[in-house]
Amino acid sequence: MTPARHTPTSTYRLQLEPDFPFAAATEIVPYVADLGISHLHLSPVLEAVPGSGHGYDVTDHTRVRGELGGEEGLRRLSAAARAEGLGLIVDIVPNHMAVPVRAELNGPLWEVLRDGPGAARAGWFDIDWAAGGGRVLLPVLGGPLGEELDRLSVADGVLRYADRTFPLRPGTEELPLPELLDSQHYRLAWWRLGRTEVNYRRFFAISELIGVRVEDPEVFEATHAVVLRLLDEGVLDGLRVDHPDGLADPGGYLGRLHRRSGGAWIVAEKILGPGEQLPASWPIAGTTGYDALRHIDAMFTDPEGCAELTEHYRAFTGAPPDLGGEWTPTTRRAAYKMISHELAAESERLTRTAVALCARVPELRLRDHAPWALRSALTELLVRLPVYRPYVTADAPPSPVDEAMLVTAADGARAMFPVAAEAAAVDTVRELALGRFGEGEGLTDFRVRFAQVSSALRAKAVEDTACYRYAPLLSAAEVGGDPGQPALPPDAFHSFCARLQRDWPLTGTVLSTHDTKRSGDVRATVSALSEHPRGWSELVTRLTESTARAGVRAPDPHVAWATWQTAFALGFPDRERLLAAMLKTVRETGLHTSWTEQEPAYEAAVERFVLAGPCGPPLYPLTEFARELAPQIRANILGSALLHLTMPGVPDVYRGSERHYLALVDPDNRRLPQLPIAQLAALGDASTTGYDLATEKLRLTATALRLRRDNPEWFGELADYQPLAAEGAAAGHCLAFVRSGRAITAVTRLSRRLDHTGGWEDTRLPLPPGTWRELRSGRTVHGRARLSQLLAPEPVALLVRED
């Protein structure tokens, strides 16, 4: 009999790695249970590249990762969790597998490289054999082949290159090396050729990760057998699905997964664009929660101050509109660069398919489009899509949302053609992407691949480029965020929560993840700058000038602005962490250096500025400024945490973020934190008076999580969400709501502006009937509560109705 599963009330995200395996996770189970969590949320557990610190580079779907303790270790963790009343959620990676250094670690890929398109598992991977002349291009060489021949050898029946291994096509073992290389089903090539010549689907632009065709039922079963068995046996309770937008048919995949998992709790890492809705037909609990993150952050960002800050940023940096001066032009320029460079191979394959279809499809109106026109039409359409991808399938007409999106994009794309008649290529590409000409090998391939390339382009252009180039307020430059509109009114938050409760009550919600560029507390800290735009601008100007007078000039104004903000967020910067984050920033920005074309002189200048500026004498005025904003930062951090933990959905707490948690982009956010096990045990029922921010946040987190765990009906699928509106001059500074008539959340927002306009004065919060007790202070209130008492000395309140 399959053990009964229980739906999470909250999850606690653990990053497993060889230094933190299942055994280490088992040791902290009592602490996580005491915190009030219902489920551990594990990063991927299947076999991955040796030493991998994340596990998303899967090599073998048939085994639980040995470096973590294998299946027995996972079972012991599950048993320990269940003994404490916890379940397990695990991350799965259906989109891709690793192309490992030792290729034999990926058995299906090894077979394909050895046996070619006739291999038993050749259908596992999206390989365009025709484009490679019947061979798979492997961009793994450190230089052109002619320069690397001396490093290639045959030994023990395999081809070796440095520490890499490759299979040999049977019967070629004794051939001379040049002939042997030409006889394989793969072609070893300089790594730079991956940008334009690679002929397999990748994860984004990462050639070390090859796309998997889980739309094939046999591939699905083979790659999910272990996870589904562990679900069926009760070892696992639910799943987080990594990057479903990379799949051929995300909705179809999730439907199959829902059926095969017996209806387990499943959330998908779907990044929703502004105004985008999760497809209602997907049979899952919801997203992993970046949409919630965006709405929470927006509540603590001052719209007027952010607009002023942006003007100061433009004046300071002098950035042109499309190079960091304005959000939309910056994203558009980044998209053009990505589609023509990093994703050139993917773009070229789409173009070849479109050209071939226009030559052979019976529809005569497809004829006579020049290849350059089709290529241009593809580019202009793709760079204009405002979300990750359309979801057109073979078994239904396009949704009105997808059709309207592509029609709007096509309107803009046509305007880029100087000759109107040639712009007809745009309509052809649009109709192909919408599946208007039916299905078939080429037609289906184009429709599917267009959507897959779209998702990769959006991720690379927006998340990995524009979010680094556009830097007025770094807290807005986050996965799923909208840097062009970082602030929202409270009504937008309430509408979002009401929609979640109605349509996706068990969706995931997050503030910090292994993929966020900055932890929730870092973003809450930076958001405080939106309430002090002039002060921040003057400080940055003064500090940059004083650093220059001391002999170290900023490499460019953009770097100076971003460096000071990042250092401000860390409080007292760790030079190694700050330097690593800023080097990653300038490489992702891609204007003066990049990952593939590094400029040592520029990067050395960045390092000198980081060490002489934020890590030098100017640190002290920076910390003084942070100390001045400390009350606002505290209000933002505690307010964000309480909204996250009590709003509709299932909150995911990233390991260590239950306390004051300041983490930057990976790998910084994947460091093992020191968990506050002793501090949690010592909290008891004492007042928070005198606590530091770390302990104060820990107590707030534990209080909210325990309330959710003990009263799941107040917050779960059948719960209720109702906004509470304050009354009085300062009403807009209180964000409050009631859950199921039993619990009230009230937080202070934009507290600096509140202080400067006279404080709460007589602003009140009308409470539902009954007596309400604040859970941490024990104080009781009723009727029209004075906010000067309810939200002081603490900026947040969590109340329950006394029976």
N, C-alpha and C positions, 0 to 999 in steps of 0.2 A: 504494500500500500504506500502511495506517495505521501510523505509527511505534509501536514497542513502548513501553508505559508502564511505569514502575516505581513500586512502592508506597512511600509516604514512610516513612522511619525517623524523621523529625522535620520540622517546618515552622517557618518564621520569618515572623511576621505583619508586613506592611507596611501602613501607612495611606497610601494614595495620595491626593493632592490636587494642585491646580494648583502649589503650592509644592514638591511632591515627586512629580513625574511619573515616567513609565517611564524616562526618561533618568537621573534621579537614582537610581532603583532599580538600573539597570544598573551604575552606578558602584560600588555596594557589593556586587555579586555575589561578587567574590573574597573579601571579608571574610566573607560569610555562609558560603561554601564552607569557608574556613579554620576557621570556628567548629565545623564538623562537621554542618551542616544538610544535609538532602537535598532540600528543596523550599522555594521562596518561597511564601508565602501572601498573596495580594493581596486588598485590599478591592475592592468592586465596580468593574468596568472599563467598563461600558456608559455611554452618554451620560446625564448627570445635570444637575440644575439648575446653571446657570452659577455658578462659584465654590464649589460644594458642597465641604465639607471632609471628607465621608465617602462620598458616592456611593450611598447607599441611596435617594435620591430620583430614581430612574431616570425619564428622559423619553423615551428612544428605544432600543428593544431591537435595532435594526438596525445600530447603529454603535458602535464602540469610542470611548470618550470623547476628543474632540478636545483638551480641556484637558490631558489626560495624555500626549498624543502620538499618539493615534489607533491604528489597527490596526498601522501600520508600526512605531510605537514599541513596541507590545506584542510584535510579532514580533522586534524587535531585542533586547528584554529576554529573550525566550525563547531566542534563539540564544546570547546571552551566558551565560545560565544553563546551557544544555546544554554549552557549551564547558567549564564548570567542574564538570560532573557533576550539576547541579541540575535539578529540574523545577519546574513552576508549578501551584499550586492557586489557584483564583479563587473569590471570594464571589459568589453570585448571589442576586437578590431576586425570587422568584416571586410574592410576596403582594401587592405594591402598586406603584404608580407615583406620580409627583409630580403635584400640581395646581399647576403652576408659575405664577409671576407673569405671564409671557408664555405664555398658554395654548397658543399655536400650537406651542410646543416639544414638547408631548405630542400628536402627530398623531392617535392614536385618540380621545383625549378631545376634541380640537378638533372632529373630525367629529361626535361625539355631541352636543356642545353646539350645533353648527350645525344638524344634521339631526334631532336628537331620537331617539326610540325606533326610527325607521325607518332610522337610519344603518347603513351596512354593518358597522361595528364596534361597534354598540350592545351586542352580547353580550360585549364585553370586560369590562364592569364590572357589579358588583352594584348596580343602581339600582332603587329601588322607585318606579317612575313613578307608580303609583296614589297613593301617600302624598303625592307632591308635586303632585298634580293634573295629571300629565303633564309636569312640569318638574323639573329638577335644582336643588336648593337649593345655592347657592354662598355660604357664610358668609365673605365677604371684605371687607365694608365696615367702615370704622372706626366708624360709628355707624348709627343707623336710616336707612333709605333716604331719607326726607324731608329729613334733615339733610345728606345726601351728594349730592343731585341736582346741585348746582353743580359737583361734581368729575367728573361723568360727561359724556362727549362722544363724538360719532361722527366719526372721521377715517380716511381711507384705507380705508374699507370695513370698519372694525372698531370695536367699542365699547371706549372707554378709561376707566379709572378710575385716577388717579395713574399709576403705571408698569405697571399691569395691562392686559392686552388680552384681549378676548373676541370670538368670531365672531358674525356676525349671521345670523339666519335669512334665507335668500334671499327677496327681495321686501319686506323690512322696512326697508331702508336709508333710505328717505325719510320714514318716519313721524316724527311729533313724539316727543320723548324719552319721555314717560310711556307713550304707546301702544307705542312701540318696545320698551321694557322689558317690557311685559306680553305682547308677541308672541313673545318668545324661548322656546327650549326649556329655558332655565335661569332661575332667579330669583336676582338678586343680593340679598344680605341682610346685615344686621349680623352681625359675627363671633360675637356671643354666642348667636345662634340656632342655631349649629352643635351646641350641647350637646343641644338638644331637637328640632330640626326637620330636621337633615341626613337625606337619604334615599338616601345611598350608603354602602356598607361602607367603613370607614376602617381605617387602621392604628392600633389602639388607639383613642385619642380625638383623633387628629391629623387635622384636616380637610384639611390640605395633602397628605395621602397617601391615594389612592383605591385600594380593593381591586381586584385583577385576578382574573378567573375562569379560572385556568389549568387547571381541571378540564375545560374545553372543549378538545377535541383541536386545533382550529384555532388557538385562542389559545395553547395550549402551543407548537405548532410555530412560530408567529410570534414569540413572545417568547423562544424558546430557540434559534432557528436559528443565530445567530452563535456563541453559546457552543458548541453542538454541533459546528458546523463546525470551530472552533478546537481542540476536543478530537480530532475525527477527523483533523485535519491534524497533530496532535502538538505544537501550540503550547502547549496546556494538558494537564495530567495528571489533574486531579481537581477536585472542587467542594465548597465549603461552602455549604449551603442556609440562607438567612436565614429565620427565623420560619415554619417549616412549619405550626405550630399555627394560623395564621391561615387556612389553606386549607380548602376544602370537604371534601377527602378527602386528608389528608396521606399516608397509606399508598399510595393509588392514584397520587398524583402521584409519589412517590418510586419506585414500581414502573415507571412510564412513563419517568422520568428514567434509571433504571438500565438499562432496555432500550435507550433511544435513545442513551445515552452509551457503549454497548458495555461496560458493567460497570466504569466508571471508579471510582476511590476517591472516595466521597461521604460526608460527615458532615453531620448536620443539627443546627441550633441548637434542640435540644429541651431545655427546662428540666424536669428530673425533680424531682418532689416527694419528700419523705421516704418511702422505701420503694417508690417507683414504679419500674417496670421499662420500659425501651424496648420497644415492641411487637416481638415476635420475628419478625413477618412482614415487617418493613420491610427491603428488600434493599439495605442501606447498611452502611458500615463501623461506624457508631455515631453518637454525639453529638459536639458540639464541645467537650465536656469539663467543663461546670460541675459535673457529678456527681463528677468526680475532684477538682476544686477543693474541694468541700465536705468530702470525706473526708481530704484532705491537711491542710486547715486544722484539722480536728477533732483531729488528732494532737498539735497544739501548743497546745491549749486545756485548761487544768486544770479538770476538772468541779467539784471542791469549791471552788476559788477563784472560778470563774465564778458559782456559786450565791451565794457570799458577796458578790461584787461586785454582783450583781443586787440583793441586799438593801440594800446601801449606796446604790445608784442610786435605788431606790424611796424610801428615806428622804430622800435629798438632793433629789429632784425632786418628791416628793409626787404623782406621776402616777397618776391613776385607772387601774384595770385595763384599761379599753378605750381609754385615751388614752396608751398608752406604758408602763403599769405591768406588764402581762402580755402575752405575745406573742399567744396565740390570741384573746383578746377584742379586742386592738388590730387584728388583721387582719380580724376579723368586722365591727367598726365601720367600718373603712376600706372594706370591700366594700359595705356598705349605702350609704355615701356615694357611691361610684363608680357603682353601678348606678342610683341615683336622680338623679344630677347629670351627671357627665361622660359617662356611657353611657346617659343617659335616652332618647335617640333609638333606640338599639339595643334597649333594653328594651321600648320602646313598640311597635316593629315586631314583636317576638316576641309581645307581648300581642295585638296586632291579628290576627296569624296564628292564634294559639290560639283566639281568640274566633270567627273565621271558620270554623275547622275544627270547633269544637264545634257550630256551627249547621248544618253541612252533611254531616259524616261520618255514614254510615248507623248507626254504633254509637250506640244510644240512650243508653247510659250516659255518653256525652260531653255530653249536653244539660244545660241548666239550671245551668251554672256562670256566675256573675256575672263580668263583666269585671274587677271589683276583686279577686275571689277568684283568678282566673287570674293577674293581675298580681302579687298577693301570693305566690302559689305559685311563680311564676317567680323572684321575688326571693329567697325563702327557700331554694329549691333551689340557685340559683347561688352565693349567698354561702357555702354549706356545702360546696362541692366542694373537696377537699383538694389537687387537682392542676389543671393547666391546662385539661384538657378530656377528655371521653370520645371514643372513636374508633369510634363506631357507623357501619356502612356499609350500603348497600342490598343487598349480595350475601352477607351472612352474619348470623347472629343475634348479638346483643350478646355481647361477651366476658364471662366470669364476673367479671372485674375491674371492668368498666364497670357491669355490672348491680349488683354488690354496692355499689359506690360510690354509685350513684344511689338504691338502696334505703336505705342508711344516711342519706344526705342527706335523703331524703323523710321518714324517721322523725323527724328533728329539725324539719323544716319543718312537719309536721302539728301539732306541739306549739305552734306559734305562732298557731294559729287558735283563738279562744275558743269557737267553735261547732264541735263535732266533725264534724257533717254537711257543713259548708262546707269542711272540710279535704280532702274528696274531690277538690277541684281539684288538690291536690298530686299525687295518684296519676295523674290525667289528664295533667298536664304531664310527670311522670316517664315515663309510657308513650309519650308523643309523642317525648320526647327519645331513648328507646330504640328508636324505630321500630316499636312494637308494632302500630300500626294500618295498617301497609303503607307503600307509597310512592305518590307522586303529587305534583303541583305544590305544593300547600300542605303536605302531610305531609313531603315531602323537604326543602322549604325550612325548615320549623321545626326538623327534626332537625339539619340542617347549620348553620343560624344559631345554634341553641342552643349548639353546641360552639364556634363562632367567638366568640360573645359571652363564653362562659366563659373562653376563653384571654385575651381582652382584659381582662376583669375581674380575673383572677388577676394579670396583669402589673401593672395599674394599682394594685390594692389592696395587693398584697404588695411587689413590687419598688419601686414609685414612691411608696408612702405609708407602709405599716407599717414598712418597713426604715429609714425616717427617724424615725418616731415612737418606736420601741422601741430604746433606745440604751445598754443596760448595757455591752455590749462591741461596738464598731462593727465589728470584724473579722468578726463572725458575720452582720452585716446585709448579705449579699452575694447576688448573683444565684445562685439554686440552693442557697443556704444554708438553715439551719434555726436562726434566732435563738432559738427556744424550746428547742433542744437543741444548743448549739454544740460540745460535746465528745463524742467517741466513744471507746470502748476500742480498743486495737490489734487485737483480734480482728475488729472491724467493718471495719477497713481491710484486713486480710488476706482476709476473706470477699469484700469488694468486689473486690479485685484478682484473686482466684481466679475470680470470676464473669466479670470482664472477659476474662481470658485464655481462659476456656472459650467464652464466647458472643460477645464483641466484641473480639477481640484487636487489631484495627486501628482502634479508636475513637480519637477525639481526646481529649487531655487538656490542661488549661490551668491557669495560676495567675493570669495577667493578660491582659485583653483590652481592646478599645476600649469595652466595655460594663461592665466591672467598676467598682464604685463606689470601690474602692481597689485599688491594685496589690497583688500578692502580698507584696511586702516591707513595704508599709504594714500589711497585715493581720497578717503575722508579728510586726511590732513591737507592734501593739496587743494581740495575743494574750498577750504577755508580762505584761500587766496582770492576767491571770487568775491569775498566780502571786504577785501582790502586791496583793490587793484592798484590804486595810486601808490600806496605804501610799498607794495611789492615791486612795482616798476622802478620807483626811485631807489629802492635797495639794490636791485639787480644792476642798475646803471652805476651806482656808487661802488659796489663790490667789484664789478668788472673793470672799472677804471682804476681802482686801487691796486688790483692784481696786475694790471698793465704797468702802472707806475713802479711796481716792485720788480718789473723785468719780464713778466710772462703775460703775453697777450693771448686772448682767446683765439682759437683758429678761425672762428667765424661767430657772428652774433647768435645764430640759432643754437650752436653748441653751448654758448654761455648761458642763454636763457634756460635751456633744458637741463643743464648741469646744476644750476643753482636751485631749480625746482626739485630735482631729484634729491639733492643734498638736504634741502629744507625738509622734505618728507621723511628722510631717515633720522633727522634730529641731530645725532652726532655721528657723522658718516664714517663707516668702515672703509678705509681707502681701497682695499682690494675689491670689495663688493661694489662700491661706487664706480671705480675705474672699469670693472668688467661690464657694468650696466651701460656706461657711456660709450665704451668701444662697440658694444652690440648696437647701441642706438645709431652711431654714425655709419656703421656698416649696413644696417637695415635701411637707413635714410638713403644711402646709395648716391649721394651727390659728390662727395670728395673721396670716398673710399667705399669698398663693398667687400662682401665675403669672397668673391671670386677675383676681384681686381683690387687687392689691398694696396694702399699708398702708405708705406712706412713713415714717411716724413710727416704726413698729416696726422696719422695715429699717434706719433710721438708728441706732436704738438698738443693733441687732446690730453694725453697723459700728463704732460707738464702743467697744463691748465688745471686739471682736476686736482693734482697734488699741491700746486701753489695756491689755488683758489679755495674751494670748499674744504680741502684737507690741510690748508695752511692758515695763516693769521685771519683771513676774512671769515673763517668759521665762526668766530665769536659774535660779531654782529648778526650773523645769520641765526645763531641759536638764540640770541636775545630777541630777535623778531619772532621766532617760533614760540618763545616763552610768552610774548605779548598775546599771541593768538591761542595760547593753550586752552582757555575756556571754550573757545569756538571749536577747536580740534576735538576736545573731549566730548562736546555735545554731538558733533558729527559722528564720531566713532561709536558712541553708545547708541545714538539714534539709529544709525544704519544697522547695527547689530540687532536691535530690538525689532525693527521693521522686518528684517530678514527672518527672524525666528518666530514671528507671530502672524505674518501675512499668509494668505492661501498658498498651498503647495507644501512640498516636503523639503525643509532646509537641509542643505549639505554643508557641514562644517569642515573646512579644510584643516588638516592636522596642525595644531598649534595656534590656530586663529581664534580659539576660545578665549585667548588672552590678547593683550595688545600685541599685534603681529605686523611687523614691518618687513615686507619682502618685495624684492624687485623681480624683473623678468627672469625666466629660467636661464641658467640653472640655479639662480639665487633662491627661487621659491621652492626648489626641490631639496634644499638642505634639510637634514634631520633636525627638527626643533627639540628643545628641552621641554618636555611636557610638565605642566604644573600639578603633578600627582599629589605631592604633599600639601600644596596650597589649597587644592580642591577639598581634600580631606579635612583641612583645618577651618574651612569657611563656616561650617555650622549654620546657626541662625543669627550670627552677630550682625550688627549694623554695619553698613558700608562706610561709616564715618572714619576718616583717616586712612582709607585704603588708597593705594596708588592706582593709576589707570588700569594697569594689567590685572590686578586683583579685582578691581571694580567690574571690569568687563567679564572676567571669569565668573563672578557671582551672578551677574545679569544673565549670562549665557546659560549657566546651570539652572537658574530659576525658571527661565523660559522653556528650556528643553524638558525639564522634569514636569512642568505644567502640561506640555504637549503629550508627553508619554503617559501621564496619569489620567488625562482627559482627552483621549483621541477624538471623541465625538464632537468636541468643541472646535476642532481645527481640521477635521478630515473631509471625506467625500460628501457627507451629508450635512456639513456645517454651514454656518451663515456668516456673511461678511456685511457689515453696515458701517458707513462712514459716520463719524461724529464731528459736527461742526462747532467750533468755538464761537463765542460771541464777544465782541468788543474790538477796540482799536487794533489790538495785536493778534487778532484771530488767525491771520495768515501764517503766523509763526508756530502754530500748533497743528500737528498732523495726528489725528486720532481716529481709531475705529474700534468697533466692538465685534467680538467673535461669538456667535451663537447665543448672544444675550448673557454670556457668563464671564468673559474676559475682555478687558479694555487695554489697548495700547495707546499711549500718548507720548509724543516726542517733540522736542524743540527743534525747529529748523531756522536757519539763517539767524543765529543767535547774536552775532555782532551787530547786525542791522537792528535787531530787536533792542539791544542795549542802547544803541545810539538814538533810538526813537522813543525812549522813556520806559522801556521794560514792559512787563505784563500789565501794570496798573490794575484796572478792574476787569480785565479780560477773563471770561469764565468759560468752563466747559460743561454744558448741560449733560448730566449723566442719566442713563436709563434708570427706571425706578429701582429702589433697593439701596442697601448699604454696600459700599465697595471698599475692599481692603487692598492697600498697596503691598505686594508680596514681600518686598525686601525691608521696608521700614516698619510695616505693620500698621501704619496709620489708616484710619477709615475716613471715607468721605461719602457724601450723598448730595443729591440735588444739583445745584449749579456750582461746581467746584471752582474755587479761585485758582487760576493757573500760577499766580505768584506763590502759592503754597504747594500746589500739586507738583509743579515742575521746578521746585527749589528745595534744598540745595542741589538736587540732582536734576539733570535736564530731561530725564525720561521717567515714565511710570508704567508699571504693569499691575493692573488691578483685577481682582476677581470678586464676583458678587457673593456676599455672605448669604447662606441659606437661612 
